[in-house]
Amino acid sequence: WGGELLLPTGCGIGQKRPLSNGNESKAFKGDRSPCVPSRVIHIRKVPIEVSEAEVVLLGVPFGKVTNLLMLKGKNQAFIEMASEEAAMTMVNYYTTATPHVRNQPVYIQYSNHRELKTDNLPNQGRAQAALQAVNAMHAGNMSLSGSASAPDSALLPGHSPVLRIIIENLFYPVSLEVLHQIFSKFGTVLKIITFTKNNQFQALLQYADPMNAHHAKVTLDGQNIYNACCTLRVEFSKLTSLNVKYNNDKSRDFTRLDLPSGDGQPTLEPTMTAAFGAPGIISSPYAGVAGFAPAIGLPQAAGLSMQTMPGALGPLTIPSSAVAGRMAIHGMAPTTLHSVLLVSNLNPDVSGVYGDVHRVKILFNKKENALVQMADATQAQLAMSHLNGQRLHGKVIRVTISKHHTVQLPREGQEDQGLTKDYSGSPLHRFKKPGSKNFQNIFPPSATLHLSNIPPSITDDILKDLFATSGYTVKAFKFFQKDRKMALIQLGSVEEAIQALIDLHNHDLGENHHLRVSFSKSTI
């Protein structure tokens, strides 16, 4: 137990909290039951590098933060809200949507105490400076009090209400509507223009108020729109206003509903085209993505609750054509998407390229069909979108989302004929580590395979022979120039490459090295 207990329902459901055995600082006055609402909020598992301002920003969307205490040695913090109502709203909200700071989950619950007394505590200068800075920013007061230290001056917003947004790792299409729904949580969005520059999907977005732009930038920069992909890079634009000529899927002026759609016309002014590149959304990384979401059985307006953004409250609705994966920022309602796939004519090992396979059940009456449970719904959708319709052994692979929530393991003594397997503890999982680079290297099946974890003694001839003697046509091979632990090998067809991945991923190359095989986006 280690001095921890599980809170009963309503006190940060399912979250552990330290027993009240002196862990909380003596800075508090007035003991109270841990389940009783208090305007003092206890925050746990706070990463050591988190700044005072980042902790304050967790509370700001719910009301004024009146005091702050950081216990960095214990990875804890306490914030005091101006009212109990604000604290209740905050705890209720974060109970259903775990907040993340620096990509790490933090846990929120009421403190045992009614108020924070920090007057006589050391090291409170930075906390007070951060409080003043954040509260001044949100009150619309552009001038910070003179007590703010140099790092806190970074909280001052830029002069422009226009943000420039770049989306990296674009594995799913991101529409203008999705951007509007994410960014409008921070204030009134007046205009959006999307375009492609340097082969990257970008957008310019204008707020009514520079404060809104600042808050959105601080909160959203570096966040993922969908799990493990579509990373937002947010910066202030040099432009102070946008001139939108057409309302369509690439540009929108929300203050001028009378603008023409301008079909086929360039979205950007000629001067802006020169600065920002050609307009137009990047083409989908795989065919049929817009039409693939409805097959999941998504309601036309799936209610999504914000998960990692403290500045964004309330449900988010996204048209089904825009949804192709569980939102990392929003956290798809768990009833909407399932992590179990129904697959036909496919070895489940291939699914492991797109996520971690936890359980597999081969159907008793239809041995060519299986239920495959992935680690989560995003991975299930990646596997479905990339594998459905491919060919293997001359048959078309079919992958759909199953109506089952989980794959049940047979009860003890129940006859199963070995049809159900549990792989949840498998050492072959590629995506166990949060933020793993493997998430950035997920590509549709291709004839070119990416090989890694190659020991120094292995030559190109040894690897080519390995594939050739396994029955595959090797058309080309090359080691990476900078890193001979990795190589590309091009086979005769996509179908061959899928089978080779099944056969040779985790092949023992000696010297305690097992070959890692995945699909490549490159050709040789």
Secondary structure in CASP SS format (residue, H / E / C, confidence):
PFRMAT SS
TARGET T0000
AUTHOR 0000-0000-0000
METHOD secondary structure of the structure
MODEL  1
W C 1.00
G C 1.00
G C 1.00
E E 1.00
L E 1.00
L E 1.00
L C 1.00
P C 1.00
T C 1.00
G C 1.00
C C 1.00
G C 1.00
I C 1.00
G C 1.00
Q C 1.00
K E 1.00
R E 1.00
P E 1.00
L C 1.00
S C 1.00
N C 1.00
G C 1.00
N C 1.00
E C 1.00
S C 1.00
K C 1.00
A C 1.00
F E 1.00
K E 1.00
G E 1.00
D E 1.00
R C 1.00
S C 1.00
P C 1.00
C C 1.00
V C 1.00
P C 1.00
S C 1.00
R C 1.00
V E 1.00
I E 1.00
H E 1.00
I E 1.00
R E 1.00
K C 1.00
V C 1.00
P C 1.00
I C 1.00
E C 1.00
V C 1.00
S C 1.00
E H 1.00
A H 1.00
E H 1.00
V H 1.00
V H 1.00
L H 1.00
L H 1.00
G H 1.00
V H 1.00
P H 1.00
F H 1.00
G C 1.00
K C 1.00
V E 1.00
T E 1.00
N E 1.00
L E 1.00
L E 1.00
M E 1.00
L E 1.00
K H 1.00
G H 1.00
K H 1.00
N C 1.00
Q E 1.00
A E 1.00
F E 1.00
I E 1.00
E E 1.00
M E 1.00
A C 1.00
S C 1.00
E H 1.00
E H 1.00
A H 1.00
A H 1.00
M H 1.00
T H 1.00
M H 1.00
V H 1.00
N H 1.00
Y H 1.00
Y H 1.00
T H 1.00
T H 1.00
A C 1.00
T C 1.00
P C 1.00
H E 1.00
V E 1.00
R C 1.00
N C 1.00
Q E 1.00
P E 1.00
V C 1.00
Y E 1.00
I E 1.00
Q E 1.00
Y E 1.00
S C 1.00
N C 1.00
H E 1.00
R E 1.00
E E 1.00
L E 1.00
K C 1.00
T C 1.00
D C 1.00
N C 1.00
L C 1.00
P C 1.00
N C 1.00
Q C 1.00
G H 1.00
R H 1.00
A H 1.00
Q H 1.00
A H 1.00
A H 1.00
L H 1.00
Q H 1.00
A H 1.00
V H 1.00
N H 1.00
A H 1.00
M H 1.00
H H 1.00
A C 1.00
G C 1.00
N C 1.00
M C 1.00
S C 1.00
L C 1.00
S C 1.00
G C 1.00
S C 1.00
A C 1.00
S C 1.00
A H 1.00
P H 1.00
D H 1.00
S H 1.00
A H 1.00
L H 1.00
L C 1.00
P C 1.00
G C 1.00
H C 1.00
S C 1.00
P C 1.00
V E 1.00
L E 1.00
R E 1.00
I E 1.00
I E 1.00
I E 1.00
E E 1.00
N C 1.00
L C 1.00
F C 1.00
Y C 1.00
P C 1.00
V C 1.00
S C 1.00
L H 1.00
E H 1.00
V H 1.00
L H 1.00
H H 1.00
Q H 1.00
I H 1.00
F H 1.00
S H 1.00
K H 1.00
F H 1.00
G C 1.00
T C 1.00
V E 1.00
L E 1.00
K E 1.00
I E 1.00
I E 1.00
T E 1.00
F E 1.00
T E 1.00
K E 1.00
N C 1.00
N C 1.00
Q E 1.00
F E 1.00
Q E 1.00
A E 1.00
L E 1.00
L E 1.00
Q E 1.00
Y E 1.00
A C 1.00
D C 1.00
P H 1.00
M H 1.00
N H 1.00
A H 1.00
H H 1.00
H H 1.00
A H 1.00
K H 1.00
V H 1.00
T H 1.00
L H 1.00
D C 1.00
G C 1.00
Q C 1.00
N E 1.00
I E 1.00
Y E 1.00
N C 1.00
A C 1.00
C E 1.00
C E 1.00
T E 1.00
L E 1.00
R E 1.00
V E 1.00
E E 1.00
F E 1.00
S C 1.00
K C 1.00
L C 1.00
T C 1.00
S C 1.00
L C 1.00
N C 1.00
V C 1.00
K C 1.00
Y C 1.00
N C 1.00
N C 1.00
D C 1.00
K C 1.00
S E 1.00
R E 1.00
D E 1.00
F C 1.00
T C 1.00
R C 1.00
L C 1.00
D C 1.00
L C 1.00
P C 1.00
S C 1.00
G C 1.00
D C 1.00
G C 1.00
Q C 1.00
P C 1.00
T C 1.00
L C 1.00
E C 1.00
P H 1.00
T H 1.00
M H 1.00
T H 1.00
A H 1.00
A H 1.00
F H 1.00
G C 1.00
A C 1.00
P E 1.00
G C 1.00
I C 1.00
I C 1.00
S C 1.00
S C 1.00
P C 1.00
Y C 1.00
A C 1.00
G C 1.00
V H 1.00
A H 1.00
G H 1.00
F H 1.00
A H 1.00
P H 1.00
A H 1.00
I H 1.00
G C 1.00
L C 1.00
P C 1.00
Q C 1.00
A E 1.00
A E 1.00
G E 1.00
L E 1.00
S E 1.00
M C 1.00
Q C 1.00
T C 1.00
M C 1.00
P C 1.00
G C 1.00
A C 1.00
L C 1.00
G C 1.00
P E 1.00
L E 1.00
T E 1.00
I E 1.00
P E 1.00
S H 1.00
S H 1.00
A H 1.00
V C 1.00
A C 1.00
G C 1.00
R C 1.00
M E 1.00
A C 1.00
I C 1.00
H C 1.00
G C 1.00
M E 1.00
A C 1.00
P C 1.00
T C 1.00
T C 1.00
L C 1.00
H C 1.00
S C 1.00
V E 1.00
L E 1.00
L E 1.00
V E 1.00
S E 1.00
N C 1.00
L C 1.00
N C 1.00
P H 1.00
D H 1.00
V H 1.00
S H 1.00
G H 1.00
V H 1.00
Y C 1.00
G C 1.00
D C 1.00
V E 1.00
H E 1.00
R E 1.00
V E 1.00
K E 1.00
I E 1.00
L C 1.00
F C 1.00
N C 1.00
K C 1.00
K C 1.00
E C 1.00
N E 1.00
A E 1.00
L E 1.00
V E 1.00
Q E 1.00
M E 1.00
A C 1.00
D C 1.00
A H 1.00
T H 1.00
Q H 1.00
A H 1.00
Q H 1.00
L H 1.00
A H 1.00
M H 1.00
S H 1.00
H H 1.00
L H 1.00
N C 1.00
G C 1.00
Q C 1.00
R E 1.00
L E 1.00
H C 1.00
G C 1.00
K E 1.00
V E 1.00
I C 1.00
R E 1.00
V E 1.00
T E 1.00
I E 1.00
S C 1.00
K C 1.00
H C 1.00
H C 1.00
T C 1.00
V C 1.00
Q C 1.00
L C 1.00
P C 1.00
R C 1.00
E C 1.00
G C 1.00
Q C 1.00
E C 1.00
D C 1.00
Q C 1.00
G C 1.00
L C 1.00
T E 1.00
K E 1.00
D E 1.00
Y C 1.00
S C 1.00
G C 1.00
S C 1.00
P C 1.00
L C 1.00
H C 1.00
R C 1.00
F C 1.00
K C 1.00
K C 1.00
P C 1.00
G C 1.00
S C 1.00
K H 1.00
N H 1.00
F H 1.00
Q H 1.00
N H 1.00
I C 1.00
F C 1.00
P C 1.00
P C 1.00
S C 1.00
A C 1.00
T E 1.00
L E 1.00
H E 1.00
L E 1.00
S E 1.00
N C 1.00
I C 1.00
P C 1.00
P C 1.00
S C 1.00
I C 1.00
T C 1.00
D H 1.00
D H 1.00
I H 1.00
L H 1.00
K H 1.00
D H 1.00
L H 1.00
F H 1.00
A H 1.00
T H 1.00
S C 1.00
G C 1.00
Y C 1.00
T C 1.00
V E 1.00
K E 1.00
A E 1.00
F E 1.00
K E 1.00
F E 1.00
F C 1.00
Q C 1.00
K C 1.00
D C 1.00
R C 1.00
K C 1.00
M C 1.00
A E 1.00
L E 1.00
I E 1.00
Q E 1.00
L E 1.00
G C 1.00
S C 1.00
V H 1.00
E H 1.00
E H 1.00
A H 1.00
I H 1.00
Q H 1.00
A H 1.00
L H 1.00
I H 1.00
D H 1.00
L H 1.00
H C 1.00
N C 1.00
H C 1.00
D E 1.00
L E 1.00
G E 1.00
E C 1.00
N C 1.00
H E 1.00
H E 1.00
L C 1.00
R E 1.00
V E 1.00
S E 1.00
F E 1.00
S C 1.00
K C 1.00
S C 1.00
T C 1.00
I C 1.00
END
